[in-house]
Amino acid sequence: MFKTPEGQARYLAAYDTALKLWPVPVESFDVPTRFGPTHVHGSGPAGAPPLLLLHGLGISSTMWYPNVAELSRAYRVYALDTIGDKGKSICTRSLLTRSDFVDWLSDVFDELRLETVHFIGMSYGGFLGLNLALAAPERLMKLVLLAPAASLLPVLPQFYVPLMAARLLPSLPAARNLMLRIFARHDVNDSPVVEQLLLKTDFQGDYNVLPPVYTDDELRQVKAPTLLLLGEHEIIYDPQAALKRAARLIPNLQTDLIPEAGHALTLDQPELVNARLLKFLKE
């Protein structure tokens, strides 16, 4: 997944530093899939209800460190590195369609011997959660969408300016600050997870499937009980408009706007997010 051993070593060192923030015992392992080995972090009691976590684009499963301690008290948590994205999963066959991601997750479920799961997806992971809810609803008990990327409304043009600046000029402090503005509301500069996200590497991702804006008919077909959380300072799209559209269309939906949070609401307001997640999952 990297052009050079040096680039890979640089990234994996940052990944391992971020994983040290994991506050509970973790079992890390790979499971085989038709698209390549998928890296998994497991925490929580072995016999507890399964809870699958999928991260946002470019940040890896290490982003869940503020949430995993609370979640793993009552659930067996499986945090995946999304295949084709940054992390320790290794993509050996390109994922070209939305159904490829359904096949990938089905392989993971089968290898973990899971029939159904609770599912929490952040940003791109939220898109993949909705994708699974539409294609294989029998696999989901409950679905949580945290700032799902583009799934509810088109991405605002101003989102791409800091993103491109940070990608093209990663060493420039101004570009870094622009990227942080779309990523989080509070000062998270010292977080190893943020360092991992912004680290300049020669990673060659397999980003072939862009999140669609789901149609009204598609959103009406979501069967799983669903929780949608957005930060009040979300920059990808208008959070109020996104909440209104989702509430109008998704049948069994709860929503909340998290105060003083941006796109990375799990980092900005972990206590509020954790409490809301557990309330929903335990209902």
Kinemage of the C-alpha trace (Angstrom):
@kinemage 1
@onewidth
@group {chain A} dominant
@subgroup {mainchain}
@vectorlist {calphas} color= white
{ca met a 1} P 0.000 0.000 0.000
{ca phe a 2} L 3.097 2.252 0.034
{ca lys a 3} L 5.522 3.067 -2.758
{ca thr a 4} L 8.631 2.638 -0.604
{ca pro a 5} L 9.594 0.742 2.564
{ca glu a 6} L 10.623 4.069 4.077
{ca gly a 7} L 7.177 5.575 3.531
{ca gln a 8} L 5.525 2.510 5.006
{ca ala a 9} L 7.808 2.515 8.060
{ca arg a 10} L 7.116 6.211 8.661
{ca tyr a 11} L 3.376 5.656 8.562
{ca leu a 12} L 3.365 2.476 10.667
{ca ala a 13} L 5.421 4.203 13.360
{ca ala a 14} L 2.801 6.974 13.530
{ca tyr a 15} L 0.012 4.364 13.557
{ca asp a 16} L 1.583 2.455 16.463
{ca thr a 17} L 2.085 5.694 18.402
{ca ala a 18} L -1.607 6.513 17.966
{ca leu a 19} L -2.642 3.001 19.020
{ca lys a 20} L -0.843 3.509 22.343
{ca leu a 21} L -3.731 5.856 23.245
{ca trp a 22} L -6.068 2.808 23.316
{ca pro a 23} L -7.121 2.818 26.986
{ca val a 24} L -8.236 -0.826 27.311
{ca pro a 25} L -6.657 -4.189 26.454
{ca val a 26} L -6.697 -4.787 22.717
{ca glu a 27} L -6.249 -7.886 20.584
{ca ser a 28} L -4.954 -6.979 17.117
{ca phe a 29} L -5.114 -9.480 14.275
{ca asp a 30} L -5.799 -9.923 10.561
{ca val a 31} L -8.699 -11.728 8.899
{ca pro a 32} L -8.591 -12.883 5.265
{ca thr a 33} L -11.045 -11.468 2.716
{ca arg a 34} L -11.302 -11.714 -1.062
{ca phe a 35} L -9.876 -8.164 -1.226
{ca gly a 36} L -6.909 -8.808 1.037
{ca pro a 37} L -6.135 -9.181 4.755
{ca thr a 38} L -8.137 -6.832 6.980
{ca his a 39} L -6.635 -5.576 10.236
{ca val a 40} L -8.899 -5.691 13.293
{ca his a 41} L -8.606 -4.408 16.863
{ca gly a 42} L -10.801 -6.335 19.297
{ca ser a 43} L -11.705 -5.144 22.793
{ca gly a 44} L -14.341 -6.018 25.362
{ca pro a 45} L -15.864 -9.252 26.673
{ca ala a 46} L -15.752 -12.139 24.197
{ca gly a 47} L -19.394 -13.094 24.730
{ca ala a 48} L -20.829 -9.556 24.605
{ca pro a 49} L -22.978 -8.300 21.695
{ca pro a 50} L -20.731 -7.442 18.716
{ca leu a 51} L -20.142 -3.795 17.792
{ca leu a 52} L -18.305 -2.954 14.558
{ca leu a 53} L -16.503 0.386 14.130
{ca leu a 54} L -15.465 1.899 10.774
{ca his a 55} L -13.313 5.019 10.685
{ca gly a 56} L -13.242 8.079 8.464
{ca leu a 57} L -11.116 8.370 5.338
{ca gly a 58} L -7.370 8.562 5.909
{ca ile a 59} L -7.353 8.266 9.694
{ca ser a 60} L -7.503 4.482 10.458
{ca ser a 61} L -9.136 2.598 13.306
{ca thr a 62} L -6.856 4.283 15.846
{ca met a 63} L -9.310 7.242 15.820
{ca trp a 64} L -11.616 5.345 18.205
{ca tyr a 65} L -9.377 5.695 21.271
{ca pro a 66} L -11.707 8.261 22.984
{ca asn a 67} L -14.685 5.894 22.625
{ca val a 68} L -13.494 2.323 22.971
{ca ala a 69} L -13.248 2.210 26.775
{ca glu a 70} L -16.919 3.066 27.265
{ca leu a 71} L -18.131 0.992 24.327
{ca ser a 72} L -16.188 -2.113 25.268
{ca arg a 73} L -17.723 -2.335 28.750
{ca ala a 74} L -20.910 -3.873 27.383
{ca tyr a 75} L -19.924 -4.829 23.806
{ca arg a 76} L -17.315 -6.867 21.995
{ca val a 77} L -15.835 -4.105 19.864
{ca tyr a 78} L -14.226 -4.779 16.486
{ca ala a 79} L -12.496 -1.710 15.015
{ca leu a 80} L -11.486 -2.323 11.395
{ca asp a 81} L -8.922 -0.656 9.180
{ca thr a 82} L -10.972 -0.087 6.026
{ca ile a 83} L -9.543 -2.012 3.093
{ca gly a 84} L -7.885 0.263 0.522
{ca asp a 85} L -7.469 3.110 3.011
{ca lys a 86} L -4.645 4.063 5.346
{ca gly a 87} L -4.092 1.557 8.123
{ca lys a 88} L -2.714 -1.961 8.368
{ca ser a 89} L -5.165 -3.680 6.038
{ca ile a 90} L -3.597 -4.628 2.692
{ca cys a 91} L -5.687 -4.294 -0.438
{ca thr a 92} L -4.795 -6.986 -2.995
{ca arg a 93} L -7.863 -6.545 -5.218
{ca ser a 94} L -9.416 -3.173 -5.985
{ca leu a 95} L -12.884 -2.345 -4.707
{ca leu a 96} L -14.629 -0.734 -7.654
{ca thr a 97} L -18.300 -0.655 -6.665
{ca arg a 98} L -20.477 -0.202 -3.607
{ca ser a 99} L -21.318 -3.912 -3.742
{ca asp a 100} L -17.595 -4.715 -3.408
{ca phe a 101} L -17.645 -3.072 0.026
{ca val a 102} L -20.669 -5.177 0.974
{ca asp a 103} L -18.755 -8.294 -0.093
{ca trp a 104} L -15.723 -7.163 1.895
{ca leu a 105} L -17.732 -6.615 5.080
{ca ser a 106} L -19.542 -9.919 4.569
{ca asp a 107} L -16.167 -11.669 4.417
{ca val a 108} L -15.102 -9.936 7.647
{ca phe a 109} L -18.352 -10.923 9.364
{ca asp a 110} L -17.940 -14.526 8.271
{ca glu a 111} L -14.332 -14.706 9.449
{ca leu a 112} L -15.325 -13.238 12.827
{ca arg a 113} L -18.326 -15.621 12.932
{ca leu a 114} L -20.796 -12.769 13.248
{ca glu a 115} L -24.322 -13.036 11.898
{ca thr a 116} L -25.471 -9.535 12.880
{ca val a 117} L -23.774 -6.556 14.505
{ca his a 118} L -24.320 -3.103 15.871
{ca phe a 119} L -22.488 -0.777 13.476
{ca ile a 120} L -20.921 2.649 14.053
{ca gly a 121} L -19.461 4.466 11.052
{ca met a 122} L -17.654 7.803 11.033
{ca ser a 123} L -17.667 9.943 7.843
{ca tyr a 124} L -16.669 7.505 5.046
{ca gly a 125} L -17.417 4.709 7.491
{ca gly a 126} L -20.923 6.140 7.839
{ca phe a 127} L -21.365 5.926 4.074
{ca leu a 128} L -20.279 2.272 4.234
{ca gly a 129} L -22.772 1.665 7.046
{ca leu a 130} L -25.637 3.058 4.982
{ca asn a 131} L -24.401 1.058 2.010
{ca leu a 132} L -24.560 -2.126 4.078
{ca ala a 133} L -27.966 -1.213 5.527
{ca leu a 134} L -29.430 -1.017 2.030
{ca ala a 135} L -27.725 -4.069 0.543
{ca ala a 136} L -27.707 -6.490 3.488
{ca pro a 137} L -30.138 -5.242 6.166
{ca glu a 138} L -30.184 -8.659 7.822
{ca arg a 139} L -26.601 -8.047 8.992
{ca leu a 140} L -27.454 -5.012 11.157
{ca met a 141} L -29.082 -4.779 14.562
{ca lys a 142} L -28.559 -1.017 14.963
{ca leu a 143} L -26.797 1.583 12.832
{ca val a 144} L -25.010 4.717 14.036
{ca leu a 145} L -23.980 7.383 11.529
{ca leu a 146} L -21.421 9.947 12.689
{ca ala a 147} L -21.183 12.784 10.148
{ca pro a 148} L -21.677 10.396 7.193
{ca ala a 149} L -19.712 11.670 4.209
{ca ala a 150} L -21.884 13.069 1.395
{ca ser a 151} L -24.617 10.509 2.075
{ca leu a 152} L -27.275 13.051 3.041
{ca leu a 153} L -26.315 16.190 1.085
{ca pro a 154} L -23.710 17.160 -1.519
{ca val a 155} L -20.349 18.185 -0.085
{ca leu a 156} L -19.938 21.961 0.055
{ca pro a 157} L -17.252 23.376 -2.295
{ca gln a 158} L -15.419 25.131 0.546
{ca phe a 159} L -14.625 21.734 2.042
{ca tyr a 160} L -12.184 20.982 -0.762
{ca val a 161} L -10.022 24.108 -0.346
{ca pro a 162} L -8.342 23.166 2.963
{ca leu a 163} L -8.275 19.525 1.919
{ca met a 164} L -6.324 20.239 -1.252
{ca ala a 165} L -4.051 22.739 0.521
{ca ala a 166} L -3.131 20.153 3.145
{ca arg a 167} L -2.555 17.480 0.505
{ca leu a 168} L -0.412 19.659 -1.790
{ca leu a 169} L 1.486 21.607 0.894
{ca pro a 170} L 1.561 19.320 3.954
{ca ser a 171} L 4.563 21.024 5.543
{ca leu a 172} L 3.029 24.506 5.368
{ca pro a 173} L 1.594 25.533 8.786
{ca ala a 174} L -1.262 27.454 7.167
{ca ala a 175} L -2.279 24.388 5.150
{ca arg a 176} L -2.148 22.255 8.278
{ca asn a 177} L -4.362 24.718 10.141
{ca leu a 178} L -6.877 24.714 7.285
{ca met a 179} L -7.034 20.914 7.421
{ca leu a 180} L -7.547 20.991 11.182
{ca arg a 181} L -10.489 23.363 10.706
{ca ile a 182} L -12.403 20.763 8.720
{ca phe a 183} L -11.277 17.951 10.964
{ca ala a 184} L -12.012 19.173 14.486
{ca arg a 185} L -13.344 22.175 16.368
{ca his a 186} L -11.047 22.037 19.386
{ca asp a 187} L -7.271 22.120 19.512
{ca val a 188} L -6.180 18.561 18.770
{ca asn a 189} L -2.786 19.431 17.297
{ca asp a 190} L -0.931 17.246 19.776
{ca ser a 191} L -2.986 14.133 19.154
{ca pro a 192} L -0.989 11.260 17.597
{ca val a 193} L -4.097 10.424 15.580
{ca val a 194} L -3.972 13.856 13.955
{ca glu a 195} L -0.242 13.456 13.334
{ca gln a 196} L -0.999 10.153 11.619
{ca leu a 197} L -3.695 11.796 9.480
{ca leu a 198} L -1.474 14.673 8.344
{ca leu a 199} L 1.764 12.718 8.009
{ca lys a 200} L 3.339 12.986 4.562
{ca thr a 201} L 3.821 9.484 3.191
{ca asp a 202} L 3.917 7.767 -0.194
{ca phe a 203} L 0.720 5.849 0.499
{ca gln a 204} L -1.055 4.772 -2.688
{ca gly a 205} L -4.687 4.355 -1.718
{ca asp a 206} L -7.401 2.436 -3.500
{ca tyr a 207} L -10.011 5.215 -3.422
{ca asn a 208} L -12.284 4.109 -6.243
{ca val a 209} L -15.743 4.430 -4.658
{ca leu a 210} L -16.938 7.937 -3.794
{ca pro a 211} L -19.865 8.314 -1.374
{ca pro a 212} L -23.084 9.126 -3.235
{ca val a 213} L -25.862 11.383 -2.052
{ca tyr a 214} L -28.511 8.777 -1.365
{ca thr a 215} L -31.879 9.306 -3.017
{ca asp a 216} L -35.112 9.778 -1.091
{ca asp a 217} L -36.215 6.269 -2.037
{ca glu a 218} L -32.943 4.749 -0.845
{ca leu a 219} L -33.087 6.475 2.537
{ca arg a 220} L -36.687 5.326 3.010
{ca gln a 221} L -35.476 1.728 2.679
{ca val a 222} L -33.183 1.809 5.736
{ca lys a 223} L -34.703 -0.745 8.096
{ca ala a 224} L -32.307 -0.802 11.038
{ca pro a 225} L -32.933 1.517 13.994
{ca thr a 226} L -30.575 4.387 13.231
{ca leu a 227} L -28.878 7.175 15.172
{ca leu a 228} L -27.476 10.181 13.294
{ca leu a 229} L -25.053 12.513 15.085
{ca leu a 230} L -23.607 15.681 13.549
{ca gly a 231} L -21.414 18.393 15.024
{ca glu a 232} L -23.007 21.831 15.091
{ca his a 233} L -19.939 23.181 13.264
{ca glu a 234} L -19.882 20.494 10.568
{ca ile a 235} L -18.215 21.900 7.452
{ca ile a 236} L -18.852 19.148 4.873
{ca tyr a 237} L -22.500 20.191 4.550
{ca asp a 238} L -25.132 22.184 6.430
{ca pro a 239} L -25.777 20.037 9.534
{ca gln a 240} L -29.286 21.374 10.175
{ca ala a 241} L -30.359 20.697 6.597
{ca ala a 242} L -28.832 17.223 6.725
{ca leu a 243} L -30.656 16.372 9.957
{ca lys a 244} L -33.953 17.596 8.533
{ca arg a 245} L -33.613 15.547 5.359
{ca ala a 246} L -32.662 12.404 7.270
{ca ala a 247} L -35.512 12.838 9.771
{ca arg a 248} L -37.981 13.214 6.920
{ca leu a 249} L -36.880 10.056 5.114
{ca ile a 250} L -35.212 7.436 7.346
{ca pro a 251} L -38.044 5.509 9.047
{ca asn a 252} L -36.658 4.567 12.483
{ca leu a 253} L -34.291 7.436 13.173
{ca gln a 254} L -33.004 9.379 16.155
{ca thr a 255} L -30.880 12.499 15.663
{ca asp a 256} L -28.737 14.822 17.725
{ca leu a 257} L -26.628 17.895 17.056
{ca ile a 258} L -23.462 17.779 19.168
{ca pro a 259} L -22.557 21.251 20.502
{ca glu a 260} L -19.087 22.707 19.978
{ca ala a 261} L -18.096 19.894 17.640
{ca gly a 262} L -16.885 19.842 14.058
{ca his a 263} L -16.588 16.932 11.653
{ca ala a 264} L -14.514 14.851 14.079
{ca leu a 265} L -17.142 14.941 16.809
{ca thr a 266} L -15.680 11.866 18.528
{ca leu a 267} L -12.505 13.849 19.236
{ca asp a 268} L -14.205 17.168 19.978
{ca gln a 269} L -16.866 15.892 22.391
{ca pro a 270} L -16.072 12.276 23.322
{ca glu a 271} L -18.047 12.260 26.581
{ca leu a 272} L -21.227 13.572 24.955
{ca val a 273} L -20.870 11.234 21.989
{ca asn a 274} L -20.169 8.189 24.168
{ca ala a 275} L -23.200 8.844 26.347
{ca arg a 276} L -25.463 9.243 23.327
{ca leu a 277} L -24.108 6.104 21.651
{ca leu a 278} L -24.628 3.951 24.714
{ca lys a 279} L -28.112 5.299 25.342
{ca phe a 280} L -29.129 4.415 21.792
{ca leu a 281} L -27.467 0.988 21.741
{ca lys a 282} L -28.971 -0.067 25.068
{ca glu a 283} L -32.544 1.013 24.285
